[in-house]
Amino acid sequence: MLMLGPIGFAAPWLLAALAALPVLWFILRALPPTPRLLQFPGTGLLMGLRDRAPVAQRTPWWLLVLRMLALAAVIIGLSGPVWRPAPGTGGTGPLLIVLDAGWAAAPDWQQRVTRARAALAGAGRRPVGLLIADGRTVGTLPFTEADKAEAVLRAASPAPWPTQYPAPSPTLEAAGTSVETLWLTDALDHPARAEWLATLASLGPVRIVPPSLPPTSLTLATTEPPVLGVQALTTPGAPALPAPVILAQGPDPQGIPRVLARLTAGPPREAGGLRSFPVPVDLPPELRNRVDRFEIEGVSSAGAVWLADERTRRRKVGLVGPLGAAEGQALLSPLHYLREALAPRADLVEGSTAEVLQAAPDVIVLADTIVPADDTRLVEWVRQGGTLIRFAGPRMAGAVTLNDDPLLPVRLRPGGRDIGGALSWGAPRGLAPFAADGPFAGLDAKAEVRVRAQLMAEPDPDLAGRVLAQLSDATPLVTRRTDGEGQVVLFHVTASADWSDLPLSGIFVQMLTRLVDQARLGTADDQQSAREPDTAVTWTAEAVLDGFGRAAPDARPQDLATVSTAELATAPKPGVPAGLYAAGERRRAVNAGAVPLVAASWAGAVVEADGGQASTPLFGWALALALVALTIDALASVRLQRGPGRHARGVAA
């Protein structure tokens, strides 16, 4: 192939016909033929007359140029011009095409396939191996004819997980010979990539085709409000990623899926070869709770989609407690501490139990409040999936009918326990470390927290299984019991600083946040699973994505095997694609963009500078130019035949 700048010619020998254009110029210029001059005496009578429709002696120069242009366009078109032709492999031995097929390859997937098909078309009779790096290829990689490899290529599509190569290093049928490699990469580093590169480089030359579009992903920081993060690789000389727009999608009040909001990104940050944009999810609570997916506008990949789950939704919490404190005594009210702890992360509704229930909250917090035995409405709300968090206090400690309360997780001993007083059992107690499999796992039991009074639990065979937190002397501090699909949690101390320092500490906020975030997740099976190892919890796919970030049309979530929590933590991967998974009432989203972006290095390989841009044949454009020129020529010829004389220069006298 002859290269002239960015244009290549598949049949350059046809360009030799351009040398005949000067000859054609003189041939065309001689038409129409020059008139013969005859001496006739009678012509003197015609002197002074003017022909109103003169006939040109020669073809006008601009018409000749137009005809030459048409002929040149035909010659150039037949020579097979191609804009930015794909570099040829040029070898005669086996050819291996490695096609990265993770979510990062989706935005320019068609260009990748076009580049690979061009390489297959130029392979001729060479043995060709095709590796679709989506984690599904195992065993020995075969080498076949180019047409068979092209059939496999046409059926390939990007996967909704990162690119994965077979491990260990590749086993090739053509090992021992010189293998030429064309690697269409997504520019990201992946496990086993370096081993593959070293092995292939030892077998022959390796040509790297980088992506035409930088890999771009969407992440989420579970702050309040949550903050989405758009990150993309930056390469020298490439245009900077413009500020993206995030589409928040979900059902409208009629249940019809649509774009609920468009979120704009903040100022970009450059670090470590990445360009990132923060996008706060600052939406009204009701609108935010309807969003089921966020996606980057104009980017078609699973990594540019973030499926929403409980981490992005804002809870509605009802507060019920004693009447408000006197003026200037707000710090004595237990509701004050609850407001301060919950207001940053939840929408609060205060009032009586009946008023709070009308607001359909996710969580209700009762501060030193007795639930009557006939309060069937609150009991039914819990059984239907509500989370009730209760705090002890003087009213509960002094209630004679305390254990008639239908919404207590354990039987309580009336009167309470006073620690550090005249009839104390010893000094105030601190917190014991939290259980590793409970809702407070990972929280630091602060040494400065001291409990001076508490409601004691009566001994019971089921007591140990209901304790979420305890004091240093092993007495329960927080207990929980499931009731139907809901749960009841009791703090055995007050929500104010009367009985302990817990409400004054940061761990108080963290404990309440954990409980509120787990609201509507309180089925009996789920609570049992929370006390069991992660491997005992199984998750089932409800909806999965394809590599382009769309709902997979051919995927049947029910055909996917159930996975454990440990397996879900390493997803997405083959068999566990990006999507939404369920375990009882719990929902967890697996998002492809959660994997950090790390740029790959290609030591020892030749990297194409054009980013693997697809070739563009110019034959059609050349033919179209020739047709346009001939059309103008035909119109101009008709015009010249009709006159007027101002178009004819050098006419016969």
MARROGU-528088 format. One record per residue (C-alpha): residue number from 1; x, y, z. Coordinates in steps of 0.1 Angstrom, whole numbers, plus 5000, padded with zeros to 4 digits. Layout:
% MARROGU-528088
(NUM,(X,Y,Z))
...
END
This chain:
% MARROGU-528088
(1,(5000,5000,5000))
(2,(5013,5034,4990))
(3,(5011,5061,5017))
(4,(5008,5098,5010))
(5,(5004,5115,5044))
(6,(4972,5101,5060))
(7,(4959,5086,5027))
(8,(4968,5052,5015))
(9,(4962,5036,4981))
(10,(4954,4999,4977))
(11,(4962,4999,4940))
(12,(4988,5027,4935))
(13,(4998,5015,4900))
(14,(4965,5030,4887))
(15,(4978,5064,4896))
(16,(5001,5062,4866))
(17,(4970,5070,4845))
(18,(4972,5105,4859))
(19,(5002,5111,4835))
(20,(4978,5109,4806))
(21,(4958,5139,4817))
(22,(4980,5164,4797))
(23,(4973,5144,4765))
(24,(4936,5144,4773))
(25,(4938,5182,4778))
(26,(4950,5188,4742))
(27,(4925,5163,4728))
(28,(4896,5179,4746))
(29,(4909,5214,4738))
(30,(4908,5206,4701))
(31,(4870,5200,4702))
(32,(4850,5213,4685))
(33,(4874,5212,4654))
(34,(4889,5244,4641))
(35,(4868,5258,4611))
(36,(4883,5258,4576))
(37,(4888,5292,4561))
(38,(4876,5295,4524))
(39,(4880,5326,4502))
(40,(4846,5336,4489))
(41,(4841,5371,4474))
(42,(4805,5373,4485))
(43,(4815,5374,4521))
(44,(4823,5411,4518))
(45,(4785,5417,4519))
(46,(4785,5402,4555))
(47,(4811,5427,4568))
(48,(4797,5445,4599))
(49,(4771,5419,4607))
(50,(4772,5402,4642))
(51,(4761,5367,4650))
(52,(4737,5367,4680))
(53,(4745,5330,4687))
(54,(4782,5325,4681))
(55,(4798,5291,4682))
(56,(4830,5286,4702))
(57,(4861,5277,4684))
(58,(4877,5260,4714))
(59,(4864,5245,4746))
(60,(4867,5271,4775))
(61,(4896,5265,4799))
(62,(4874,5262,4830))
(63,(4853,5235,4813))
(64,(4886,5216,4805))
(65,(4897,5219,4841))
(66,(4863,5205,4852))
(67,(4866,5175,4828))
(68,(4902,5169,4840))
(69,(4890,5169,4876))
(70,(4863,5143,4868))
(71,(4888,5120,4851))
(72,(4913,5124,4879))
(73,(4887,5116,4905))
(74,(4878,5084,4886))
(75,(4914,5073,4884))
(76,(4921,5081,4921))
(77,(4889,5063,4931))
(78,(4899,5032,4912))
(79,(4933,5032,4929))
(80,(4916,5024,4963))
(81,(4923,5055,4985))
(82,(4918,5050,5022))
(83,(4919,5077,5049))
(84,(4942,5067,5078))
(85,(4945,5031,5067))
(86,(4952,5006,5094))
(87,(4989,4997,5095))
(88,(4995,4963,5080))
(89,(5010,4935,5100))
(90,(5033,4926,5072))
(91,(5043,4892,5085))
(92,(5039,4857,5070))
(93,(5036,4837,5102))
(94,(5007,4832,5126))
(95,(4987,4863,5136))
(96,(4972,4867,5171))
(97,(4945,4894,5176))
(98,(4939,4902,5213))
(99,(4907,4922,5218))
(100,(4900,4936,5253))
(101,(4864,4930,5259))
(102,(4855,4945,5293))
(103,(4832,4974,5299))
(104,(4859,5000,5291))
(105,(4859,4987,5255))
(106,(4822,4994,5249))
(107,(4822,5031,5239))
(108,(4843,5025,5207))
(109,(4835,4988,5203))
(110,(4824,4991,5167))
(111,(4857,5008,5158))
(112,(4876,4980,5175))
(113,(4857,4954,5156))
(114,(4863,4972,5123))
(115,(4900,4974,5130))
(116,(4902,4937,5139))
(117,(4882,4927,5107))
(118,(4906,4948,5086))
(119,(4935,4928,5101))
(120,(4917,4896,5094))
(121,(4910,4907,5058))
(122,(4947,4914,5053))
(123,(4959,4881,5069))
(124,(4952,4861,5037))
(125,(4961,4825,5043))
(126,(4980,4831,5075))
(127,(4968,4811,5106))
(128,(4949,4835,5128))
(129,(4942,4833,5166))
(130,(4915,4855,5182))
(131,(4914,4861,5219))
(132,(4883,4879,5232))
(133,(4896,4889,5267))
(134,(4863,4887,5286))
(135,(4874,4861,5311))
(136,(4856,4832,5293))
(137,(4885,4819,5273))
(138,(4903,4789,5289))
(139,(4927,4763,5278))
(140,(4948,4764,5246))
(141,(4942,4792,5222))
(142,(4936,4777,5187))
(143,(4947,4792,5154))
(144,(4923,4789,5125))
(145,(4914,4804,5091))
(146,(4906,4842,5090))
(147,(4870,4836,5080))
(148,(4863,4814,5110))
(149,(4879,4840,5133))
(150,(4858,4867,5117))
(151,(4826,4847,5125))
(152,(4836,4846,5162))
(153,(4844,4883,5161))
(154,(4810,4892,5147))
(155,(4793,4874,5176))
(156,(4815,4891,5203))
(157,(4803,4919,5225))
(158,(4818,4937,5255))
(159,(4812,4922,5290))
(160,(4797,4940,5320))
(161,(4829,4935,5340))
(162,(4865,4945,5336))
(163,(4887,4929,5309))
(164,(4901,4895,5320))
(165,(4928,4875,5305))
(166,(4933,4837,5309))
(167,(4958,4829,5336))
(168,(4985,4818,5337))
(169,(5004,4830,5307))
(170,(4990,4821,5273))
(171,(4992,4787,5258))
(172,(4992,4789,5220))
(173,(4989,4762,5194))
(174,(5015,4781,5173))
(175,(5040,4782,5202))
(176,(5076,4778,5190))
(177,(5070,4799,5158))
(178,(5071,4836,5154))
(179,(5037,4849,5163))
(180,(5028,4885,5154))
(181,(5003,4901,5178))
(182,(4978,4929,5172))
(183,(4964,4940,5206))
(184,(4934,4962,5207))
(185,(4935,4975,5243))
(186,(4912,4995,5265))
(187,(4943,5013,5279))
(188,(4937,4999,5315))
(189,(4959,4976,5335))
(190,(4943,4943,5344))
(191,(4956,4912,5363))
(192,(4978,4889,5341))
(193,(4982,4917,5315))
(194,(5019,4921,5321))
(195,(5025,4883,5319))
(196,(5007,4882,5286))
(197,(5027,4911,5272))
(198,(5060,4895,5282))
(199,(5051,4862,5267))
(200,(5038,4876,5234))
(201,(5067,4899,5231))
(202,(5091,4869,5233))
(203,(5072,4852,5204))
(204,(5073,4881,5180))
(205,(5064,4918,5174))
(206,(5034,4932,5194))
(207,(5014,4962,5180))
(208,(4992,4980,5205))
(209,(4961,4998,5193))
(210,(4949,5022,5220))
(211,(4912,5032,5223))
(212,(4899,5062,5204))
(213,(4879,5073,5235))
(214,(4894,5074,5271))
(215,(4879,5049,5296))
(216,(4854,5067,5317))
(217,(4837,5054,5349))
(218,(4812,5065,5375))
(219,(4817,5059,5412))
(220,(4798,5069,5444))
(221,(4810,5082,5478))
(222,(4783,5074,5504))
(223,(4785,5108,5521))
(224,(4754,5129,5528))
(225,(4744,5139,5503))
(226,(4760,5112,5482))
(227,(4786,5123,5457))
(228,(4791,5107,5424))
(229,(4825,5108,5408))
(230,(4833,5108,5371))
(231,(4868,5097,5363))
(232,(4886,5092,5330))
(233,(4922,5085,5319))
(234,(4941,5113,5305))
(235,(4967,5108,5277))
(236,(4992,5133,5264))
(237,(4979,5152,5234))
(238,(4943,5140,5238))
(239,(4915,5165,5242))
(240,(4905,5172,5278))
(241,(4873,5154,5290))
(242,(4845,5181,5290))
(243,(4823,5185,5321))
(244,(4799,5155,5320))
(245,(4762,5155,5327))
(246,(4747,5128,5349))
(247,(4712,5115,5342))
(248,(4693,5104,5372))
(249,(4667,5079,5360))
(250,(4638,5062,5377))
(251,(4600,5058,5377))
(252,(4578,5089,5378))
(253,(4547,5090,5400))
(254,(4528,5070,5374))
(255,(4556,5043,5374))
(256,(4569,5052,5339))
(257,(4608,5051,5337))
(258,(4622,5085,5327))
(259,(4650,5110,5334))
(260,(4641,5125,5367))
(261,(4670,5150,5369))
(262,(4702,5161,5352))
(263,(4731,5166,5375))
(264,(4760,5189,5366))
(265,(4796,5182,5376))
(266,(4818,5204,5397))
(267,(4853,5217,5389))
(268,(4876,5189,5376))
(269,(4907,5176,5394))
(270,(4938,5161,5378))
(271,(4958,5135,5397))
(272,(4977,5103,5389))
(273,(4968,5104,5352))
(274,(4931,5107,5360))
(275,(4907,5136,5354))
(276,(4878,5134,5378))
(277,(4846,5154,5384))
(278,(4826,5154,5416))
(279,(4788,5154,5411))
(280,(4768,5158,5443))
(281,(4734,5141,5444))
(282,(4716,5171,5458))
(283,(4680,5161,5451))
(284,(4648,5164,5471))
(285,(4644,5132,5492))
(286,(4613,5119,5475))
(287,(4629,5124,5441))
(288,(4662,5109,5452))
(289,(4645,5078,5466))
(290,(4629,5071,5432))
(291,(4662,5071,5413))
(292,(4673,5036,5404))
(293,(4702,5044,5382))
(294,(4727,5072,5373))
(295,(4745,5073,5340))
(296,(4769,5096,5322))
(297,(4752,5112,5293))
(298,(4767,5101,5259))
(299,(4789,5073,5273))
(300,(4776,5038,5265))
(301,(4793,5014,5289))
(302,(4785,4995,5321))
(303,(4812,5015,5338))
(304,(4793,5047,5331))
(305,(4762,5035,5349))
(306,(4757,5034,5387))
(307,(4728,5014,5399))
(308,(4712,5028,5431))
(309,(4705,5008,5462))
(310,(4700,5016,5499))
(311,(4732,5036,5500))
(312,(4718,5064,5478))
(313,(4684,5067,5494))
(314,(4675,5091,5522))
(315,(4654,5077,5550))
(316,(4624,5092,5567))
(317,(4626,5089,5605))
(318,(4597,5096,5629))
(319,(4606,5109,5664))
(320,(4582,5103,5693))
(321,(4591,5113,5728))
(322,(4582,5132,5759))
(323,(4568,5168,5756))
(324,(4593,5194,5748))
(325,(4617,5207,5775))
(326,(4612,5240,5791))
(327,(4627,5271,5775))
(328,(4665,5271,5779))
(329,(4665,5234,5788))
(330,(4667,5219,5753))
(331,(4698,5199,5763))
(332,(4676,5180,5787))
(333,(4653,5167,5760))
(334,(4662,5132,5745))
(335,(4648,5144,5712))
(336,(4675,5171,5710))
(337,(4702,5145,5708))
(338,(4683,5124,5683))
(339,(4677,5154,5661))
(340,(4714,5163,5661))
(341,(4724,5127,5653))
(342,(4699,5120,5625))
(343,(4691,5153,5608))
(344,(4722,5153,5585))
(345,(4713,5119,5570))
(346,(4675,5116,5573))
(347,(4642,5136,5570))
(348,(4627,5139,5605))
(349,(4590,5139,5614))
(350,(4580,5147,5650))
(351,(4547,5142,5667))
(352,(4526,5115,5684))
(353,(4528,5079,5672))
(354,(4496,5083,5652))
(355,(4509,5115,5635))
(356,(4542,5099,5627))
(357,(4526,5068,5612))
(358,(4506,5089,5588))
(359,(4539,5101,5573))
(360,(4548,5065,5563))
(361,(4584,5066,5578))
(362,(4611,5040,5573))
(363,(4621,5042,5609))
(364,(4604,5053,5641))
(365,(4624,5063,5672))
(366,(4606,5062,5706))
(367,(4624,5080,5735))
(368,(4613,5067,5769))
(369,(4578,5059,5757))
(370,(4555,5030,5767))
(371,(4536,5013,5739))
(372,(4501,5003,5751))
(373,(4493,4967,5747))
(374,(4463,4976,5724))
(375,(4484,4997,5700))
(376,(4478,4974,5671))
(377,(4486,5000,5645))
(378,(4522,5004,5655))
(379,(4526,4966,5660))
(380,(4513,4960,5625))
(381,(4536,4987,5610))
(382,(4566,4968,5625))
(383,(4554,4935,5612))
(384,(4551,4949,5577))
(385,(4587,4958,5576))
(386,(4592,4989,5598))
(387,(4622,4995,5620))
(388,(4614,5006,5656))
(389,(4643,5020,5677))
(390,(4635,5026,5713))
(391,(4654,5043,5742))
(392,(4649,5036,5779))
(393,(4643,5063,5805))
(394,(4627,5070,5839))
(395,(4592,5064,5826))
(396,(4600,5030,5814))
(397,(4620,5021,5845))
(398,(4590,5031,5868))
(399,(4563,5014,5847))
(400,(4546,4986,5866))
(401,(4533,4971,5834))
(402,(4565,4974,5815))
(403,(4566,4938,5803))
(404,(4531,4942,5789))
(405,(4546,4964,5762))
(406,(4542,4943,5729))
(407,(4573,4959,5712))
(408,(4602,4951,5735))
(409,(4631,4929,5722))
(410,(4637,4913,5756))
(411,(4620,4910,5790))
(412,(4631,4939,5812))
(413,(4636,4941,5850))
(414,(4616,4971,5864))
(415,(4634,4998,5883))
(416,(4666,4998,5863))
(417,(4702,4996,5875))
(418,(4720,5025,5891))
(419,(4758,5024,5887))
(420,(4780,5046,5908))
(421,(4752,5057,5932))
(422,(4746,5050,5969))
(423,(4733,5015,5961))
(424,(4755,5010,5931))
(425,(4770,4978,5919))
(426,(4804,4994,5912))
(427,(4819,5022,5891))
(428,(4803,5033,5858))
(429,(4809,5009,5829))
(430,(4824,5013,5795))
(431,(4815,4997,5762))
(432,(4827,4962,5753))
(433,(4841,4956,5717))
(434,(4813,4952,5691))
(435,(4808,4918,5675))
(436,(4824,4913,5642))
(437,(4792,4900,5626))
(438,(4768,4925,5640))
(439,(4754,4958,5626))
(440,(4780,4978,5646))
(441,(4810,4957,5633))
(442,(4841,4979,5628))
(443,(4830,5007,5651))
(444,(4854,5017,5678))
(445,(4841,5012,5713))
(446,(4852,5045,5728))
(447,(4869,5043,5761))
(448,(4854,5077,5772))
(449,(4818,5064,5771))
(450,(4806,5057,5806))
(451,(4772,5042,5815))
(452,(4758,5052,5849))
(453,(4723,5036,5847))
(454,(4705,5012,5825))
(455,(4675,4989,5822))
(456,(4685,4954,5829))
(457,(4673,4924,5808))
(458,(4658,4894,5825))
(459,(4678,4862,5819))
(460,(4664,4843,5789))
(461,(4677,4814,5767))
(462,(4674,4836,5736))
(463,(4690,4867,5752))
(464,(4725,4861,5739))
(465,(4713,4859,5703))
(466,(4695,4893,5706))
(467,(4724,4914,5721))
(468,(4739,4938,5696))
(469,(4761,4957,5721))
(470,(4770,4952,5757))
(471,(4790,4969,5785))
(472,(4823,4958,5798))
(473,(4806,4936,5824))
(474,(4787,4917,5797))
(475,(4753,4933,5805))
(476,(4732,4942,5774))
(477,(4733,4977,5762))
(478,(4715,4973,5728))
(479,(4692,4944,5720))
(480,(4671,4935,5689))
(481,(4643,4912,5680))
(482,(4626,4906,5647))
(483,(4588,4908,5644))
(484,(4574,4897,5611))
(485,(4593,4915,5584))
(486,(4604,4943,5608))
(487,(4626,4947,5638))
(488,(4626,4963,5672))
(489,(4659,4977,5687))
(490,(4662,4988,5723))
(491,(4689,5010,5737))
(492,(4689,5002,5775))
(493,(4699,5038,5783))
(494,(4683,5072,5777))
(495,(4687,5092,5744))
(496,(4699,5121,5766))
(497,(4730,5124,5788))
(498,(4711,5115,5820))
(499,(4722,5079,5822))
(500,(4753,5078,5801))
(501,(4778,5097,5780))
(502,(4768,5078,5749))
(503,(4747,5106,5734))
(504,(4776,5130,5737))
(505,(4800,5108,5717))
(506,(4805,5104,5680))
(507,(4798,5067,5682))
(508,(4762,5074,5691))
(509,(4757,5090,5656))
(510,(4775,5060,5640))
(511,(4753,5035,5657))
(512,(4721,5052,5648))
(513,(4733,5057,5612))
(514,(4739,5020,5609))
(515,(4705,5011,5622))
(516,(4687,5037,5600))
(517,(4706,5026,5569))
(518,(4695,4990,5575))
(519,(4658,5000,5577))
(520,(4634,4979,5557))
(521,(4659,4951,5557))
(522,(4648,4934,5588))
(523,(4632,4901,5579))
(524,(4639,4871,5601))
(525,(4661,4855,5576))
(526,(4681,4886,5571))
(527,(4687,4891,5608))
(528,(4698,4855,5611))
(529,(4721,4860,5582))
(530,(4736,4891,5599))
(531,(4748,4868,5628))
(532,(4761,4841,5604))
(533,(4794,4842,5584))
(534,(4792,4860,5550))
(535,(4794,4828,5532))
(536,(4760,4817,5546))
(537,(4742,4847,5528))
(538,(4732,4840,5492))
(539,(4723,4866,5467))
(540,(4702,4862,5436))
(541,(4703,4884,5405))
(542,(4672,4905,5399))
(543,(4685,4926,5369))
(544,(4718,4926,5351))
(545,(4735,4949,5326))
(546,(4753,4942,5294))
(547,(4787,4958,5285))
(548,(4770,4989,5270))
(549,(4752,4996,5303))
(550,(4718,4986,5290))
(551,(4695,4960,5306))
(552,(4708,4928,5291))
(553,(4682,4917,5266))
(554,(4693,4881,5264))
(555,(4703,4876,5300))
(556,(4679,4857,5322))
(557,(4688,4866,5358))
(558,(4670,4835,5371))
(559,(4695,4814,5351))
(560,(4724,4829,5370))
(561,(4737,4809,5400))
(562,(4732,4824,5435))
(563,(4764,4838,5450))
(564,(4776,4844,5485))
(565,(4785,4878,5501))
(566,(4822,4871,5497))
(567,(4818,4864,5460))
(568,(4796,4895,5456))
(569,(4824,4916,5471))
(570,(4847,4906,5443))
(571,(4821,4912,5415))
(572,(4816,4921,5388))
(573,(4832,4891,5371))
(574,(4822,4862,5348))
(575,(4790,4847,5363))
(576,(4784,4877,5385))
(577,(4778,4906,5361))
(578,(4770,4942,5370))
(579,(4734,4944,5382))
(580,(4711,4944,5411))
(581,(4711,4914,5436))
(582,(4687,4905,5463))
(583,(4689,4885,5495))
(584,(4655,4884,5512))
(585,(4644,4920,5515))
(586,(4679,4933,5511))
(587,(4691,4948,5478))
(588,(4727,4953,5467))
(589,(4739,4968,5435))
(590,(4771,4956,5418))
(591,(4786,4984,5397))
(592,(4813,4980,5371))
(593,(4827,5015,5377))
(594,(4836,5007,5413))
(595,(4869,4993,5401))
(596,(4897,5019,5402))
(597,(4911,5030,5368))
(598,(4949,5023,5364))
(599,(4967,5030,5331))
(600,(4986,5002,5315))
(601,(5022,5005,5303))
(602,(5035,4988,5271))
(603,(5072,4983,5274))
(604,(5086,4964,5244))
(605,(5056,4969,5222))
(606,(5048,4994,5193))
(607,(5019,5016,5202))
(608,(4999,5032,5174))
(609,(4997,5069,5176))
(610,(4963,5073,5160))
(611,(4944,5056,5188))
(612,(4932,5028,5166))
(613,(4910,5051,5146))
(614,(4890,5032,5120))
(615,(4900,5034,5084))
(616,(4877,5053,5060))
(617,(4876,5042,5023))
(618,(4875,5072,5000))
(619,(4864,5054,4968))
(620,(4828,5065,4972))
(621,(4838,5101,4978))
(622,(4860,5101,4947))
(623,(4832,5087,4926))
(624,(4808,5112,4940))
(625,(4832,5140,4931))
(626,(4835,5127,4895))
(627,(4797,5125,4891))
(628,(4793,5161,4904))
(629,(4820,5173,4880))
(630,(4804,5155,4850))
(631,(4770,5169,4859))
(632,(4783,5204,4860))
(633,(4801,5197,4827))
(634,(4768,5186,4811))
(635,(4749,5217,4823))
(636,(4777,5240,4811))
(637,(4778,5224,4777))
(638,(4741,5229,4772))
(639,(4745,5265,4783))
(640,(4773,5271,4758))
(641,(4752,5257,4730))
(642,(4723,5281,4737))
(643,(4744,5313,4741))
(644,(4746,5341,4749))
(645,(4777,5355,4733))
(646,(4792,5367,4766))
(647,(4801,5331,4773))
(648,(4819,5326,4740))
(649,(4855,5338,4737))
(650,(4875,5334,4706))
(651,(4845,5329,4682))
(652,(4846,5325,4644))
(653,(4842,5358,4626))
END
